[in-house]
Structure formats: C-alpha cells, structure tokens
Amino acid sequence: MKSVQDTLYNWLTIKVVCDSRPDDTAARDTLHLFEEMLADLNLSNIEITTDVVMYYVSYQQGDETKKTRFPRELIEAMLQQINQEPEKYENYPIEE
C-alpha cells in the first residue's frame, strides 16, 4: 500500500503540471488516477499553499486534520523537464 506522503507528493507533482498545461490529456488522466488514490486513503478537503521554498498541503483524513510540506524544487521538477524538452511531451488529443 502506498503511503499518504508518497501519494500526496505524486498527486501534487502532476497537479502542478496539469494546472500549467490544462490541455495535456495525459496529465489530466494521471491527475484523476491520483485523486482516486487519495480518496481510497480517505483524504479530503485538500488545500495547497506555497511560499518561495515550499508547497504546504493540509487535508482531512477521517476526522483528523493533517499537514505536510514538499520542497518546490522537487514538486516542480517534472514541469521544468517538460518545459525544457516539450518535443518529448507532445499532447495527443483524444480521438472521438
């Protein structure tokens, strides 16, 4: 079973990508996958704040309110890689 910390980290990383690239269908699909994992872990009311160094995440797990934090450098690494080499991350629209 994945830990809450790992799942939040992965979810936040792809959320940053998805927020920056709203037309990226792969990012959106991956975000939905991690949202399902968060729900399976009974996490809700997730709120994100940032400063120049960190992302802060507060959430409910059952009846408890919890907080964690992640360095911006780690969370934004995937987005930076995509932006540096966009040809490797071409978006393929869904065929209808």
Secondary structure as GFF3:
##gff-version 3
##sequence-region A 1 96
A	DSSP	alpha_helix	4	20	.	.	.	ID=ss1
A	DSSP	alpha_helix	25	40	.	.	.	ID=ss2
A	DSSP	beta_strand	43	50	.	.	.	ID=ss3
A	DSSP	beta_strand	54	61	.	.	.	ID=ss4
A	DSSP	beta_strand	64	71	.	.	.	ID=ss5
A	DSSP	alpha_helix	72	75	.	.	.	ID=ss6
A	DSSP	alpha_helix	77	84	.	.	.	ID=ss7
A	DSSP	three_ten_helix	86	89	.	.	.	ID=ss8
###
